[in-house]
């Protein structure tokens, strides 16, 4: 009869075929999109999408589909005045071009907000179609302050690539300024009007509403709009705070755990608690960030997982569970990539 340790080992081994299969899907996705450098796969340059009268703000890739979505800022001269507007362009790619750049035609003025273009193997766009479509916005709008995206002055991008959001290039996390605020603030938006991105943003906005005033997160300062619809939010920019990864010690660990426990007391589990999502102010207090997957639908295991992973420590091994499998999932999934990178860069 197997001991409990043998049973636990067999259970752990059972997840490896699934992990190998998922890693194979990841590799196939990379080959399907030679432009994807967000996966850091060797040998595939990321093309630059160039439009004469527009700036490409974000690039969204579709897994296992020859489609690329662009979020663009268009400049058009109407009656002698330059008008700016946000548009969305979908590229249908018949064959990925060998050259590094993709040149698209001038985008016309008008009330359209979505366009579809086909792209051939020579990186030439053809059969453009322009249309106006009602675009969805975030649903949880509770703060009185609303500021249009184009009225915010961009200072710097804090993050431009997101595996979670499938963004090869993005404008979703920036430091910005506006006359309403005396100091720079943090802007976080859904770069594209799809249900997937909105779900993350809506969830985060709802969590900020619940924990407002507790002092365990940056202050929520308002919503970001785009042509009337809400696409994101503004937060206090903690310029003087330091990520725990840079100053990890017993004191900072205790501060992060204290903020997590305060979050748990409201019935919320963070679900992405790690050193990068805990900032330390100059006074030594800890601030939690990134509530995209936080939840009120909790159990004690979720709280335990939060406290275990805040220091990148493994969940308790004596209890083999789905949470332990999830903790092990990412390192195993990324192992082939890291080995490939090591050998190709070393030899």
N, C-alpha and C positions, 0 to 999 in steps of 0.2 A: 504494500500500500504506500502510495507516494506521500512524502512529508509535505507540510504546507509550503515549505520553501521551493520544493520541486514543482508543485502546482502553480506557484506564483511565476516561476521561471518559464513554464510551458505557456502560461497565459501571456507573458511578455513576448515570447517568440512568435506568438500568433499574430501580432500586429505587423511583423516585418514584411511578409508578402504584400500586404496592403500598402505599406510605405514604399516598397520597391515599385509597385504598379503606379502609384501616384507620382513618384519621381520620374518614371518613364513618360507619363503624361506631360510633366513639366518640360522635359527635353523636347518632346514633340511640339509643344506650344512654341518653344523657342525657334525651332526650325520652321514652323509655320509663319513666324514673324521675324524675318531677318533683321528688322529694324530694332528689335527689342534689345537695348543695352541695359535696361533696368534689371534684367536678369543676369547681367555681367557675363554673358556667354561669349567665349573667345571667337573672334573672326567675323563678327557681324556688326558693321558700323550702323549707327543710328542716323537715318536721313534727316536733313533739315528741310522743313516745308516752307517754301518761300512764296509769298503773295505780294504783288507790287504795292497794293494799297491797304495792307492789313498786317497786323502783328499776331503771330501764333502764340496764344497764351497757354494752351494745354493740348496734350495729345493723349487720346484714350485708345487702347488696343483691345480688340475682341479676340478672345481665345478661340482657336480652331475656326476662324472665320477671316476671310480676306477683306476686312473692313477696318478703317481707321477713322476715328472722330476727331475733329479739330475744333477747338474753341478759339475764336479769333476776334481781335479788336479792329474794326474796319474804319478807315478814314475816307469819307466821301465829301466832295465839295458840292454843296447844293445852294444855288443862288448866291455864289460868291463866298459862302461860309463853310468852314470845315465842320462836319458833323461826325461824331464818333458813336459807334453802336457795337454791341456784342452779337455775333452771329455764330452759327454752328454748321460745320461743313463735314459731310460724310464722304469718304473716299472708298469706292469699290475697286479693289485692286485685282486686275486679271493676272498680273505677273509682277513680282517685285523687281524694280529697276536695279541694274548693277551700280549705277552711279550713286554718289552720296546724297545729292540734293534732289528734291522734288519741287518743280516750279509749277505753280497754279496760276490761272488767269486772274485778271482784275475782277474784283467782286463789285457788282453793280449797286447803285443806290436803290432804295425802295423799302417797303414795309416787311419784306421777307425776313425770316429769322433762321430758316434752315435751308441748306442746299445739299444736293447729292451730285457727285461727279465720279466718272469712271477714270481709272488710271491705267495706261497701258505699260508695256515693258520698257518703253523709252521715256517713262516718267512724264508723258503728255496727258493732260486731262481733257476729257471730251464729254459731250452730252450732259452739260450742267442743267440741273433743274432747281428752281428757286420757289419757295412756298412759305406761307405764314402758318404756323401751328401754335395753338395755345400750349405753353410750356408749364409743367408743374413746378410748384415751389414747396418750400418747407411748410409743414402744417402747424407746428407748435410755435406760434408767434405770441409771446407774452410780454416782451419788454417794450416800453413806449418809444425808445429811440430806434429809428430806421434811417439808414444812410445808403445812398446809391453807390454801387461799385465804382462808377466812373468819377465820383466826387472824392474818392479816397486817393491820396497821393502815396504811391508805393515807395517804400524806403529800401527794403531788401526781402528776398525770398529766404525763408528758413528751411524749406524743403520743396524739392521739385519733382521727385520721383516717389511713387507709392506702389508697392506690390499689391497691397490690399485693394486699392482703387483702380489698379491696372493703368496707372498713369505713367507714361514714359517721360512726359514733361507736364508740369502742372503749376498753377498759380494759386493753389488751394490754401497755402499757409504762408502769410506774408506779414511783415511789419509795415504799418501804414500810419499816416497822419491825417487829421481833419480838424478844422477850426473848432469843432465842438469839444475836442479834447486838448488839454494842455500838454500832454506827453504822447509819444508814439504808442499805438495800441496794436494788438495782434488780430489779424483777420483770418478766419478760417471759413472756407466756402465749399460747396459742392460745385466742382468745375463743370459738370455736365448734368443736364436735366433728366437723369434716369433714376429709377426707383432704388437701385442698388446704392448709389451715393447718398440719396436723400434719406435712406433708412439710417445710415450712420450719423448724419448730421442731425436729424430729428431726435434720435436717441440722445445725442450729446446735449442738445438744447434742453430737453426735458430733464436731464440729470442736473444741469446747472440751475434750473429753476428750483429743483428740490433742495439743493444744498446751498442756496444763496444765503449769505450772511454767516455761514459756519466758519469761514476763514481757512478752509482746507483746499481751496482751489482759487485760481485767478478770478477776479470780479468780472461778471458778465455785464457788458457795456451796451449791448444793442444788437440789432439785426442788420444784415447787409442785403440790399435789394438789387435787382437787375430788371430794368424796364417794368417795375411795379411788383414783381414776384420776389419772395424772400429766398435767397440762395445760401445764406450763411450767417455768421455772427461775429461780433467783436468782443475781445477779451482784454483784460489788463495785461500789458506786456511787462513781464518780470525781468527787466534788463539786468537787475542786480542779483538775480538768483543764479544758483549754480546747480547743474545736474548732479545727482548723487553719485553717478559713475565717476566723477572727477574727485570727489572727496568722501569716498565710502569708508566709514569707520563705525564704531559702536554707537557713537552719539547720533550720527546722521541716520543710521539704521533705525534706532529707537524713535527718532522724529518721524520717519516715514511710517513706521508701524503705528504710531499714535494717531496720525492723520487717517490711516486706513481703518483703524478701529472706530474712529469718529464717523467715518463714512459708513461703516458697517452698522453703527448704532441707528442710522436712519433707514436701515433695511436695504441698502444698496451694496452690491458686490462690484468691484472694479473690473475684474476679469482680464485685465492686461497690466497687472501691477509688476513693474520691474524698475530697475534703477533709472532708466531713461525717462520714466513717467513720474518721477518724484523730484521736485526742485527744493533747494534749501535757500531760504531768505537769509539776509545778513544777520537777522536776530536769532537764527538757528531753527526757526519753525519750518515745517515741511508743507509743501503745496503739491497736490496731486493734479495731473493733467491727463488729457486723452481719454474721454469717457465714451468713445464711439460704441463699444460693445458692453458697457456696464448695464446692469439689470437690477430690477426690483424682484424678479422671480427667482428667489435665492433659496439655498439650503446651507447648512453649516459647512459642507465640503467646499463650497465656493469661497466662503470667508477664510477657511484654512488655506486654500490655494493662493489667495491673495497674499496672505502673510508669509507663506513659504517662498513664493516667487519674487517678492520684493527685493531680495538679495541674491537672486539667481540661485537659490538653493532648491534642491529637488523636493517635490512633495513627499510626504512620509512614505517610505518604501514598504513599511509593514502593511500598508493597505493598498494593494494593487487595484486600481480603478480606472475609469475613463479619464479622470483628471491627470493621472500619472501618464497614461498613453498620450494625452494631448501635450503634456510637458515634454515628452521624448520625441514627439512627432517632428518638430522643426529641425532639431540638430541632425536627425537621421536623414531627413529629406534633403538637407543642404550638404551632406557629407560628400557625395560624388562631385559636386561643383567645387568644393574647397580643395579636394584632392587634385582635380583637374587643374585648377588655378595654380596650386603649389608646384606641380611638376612642369607645367608649361612655362612658368615664370622662373623656375630654378634651373632647368636644364635646357 
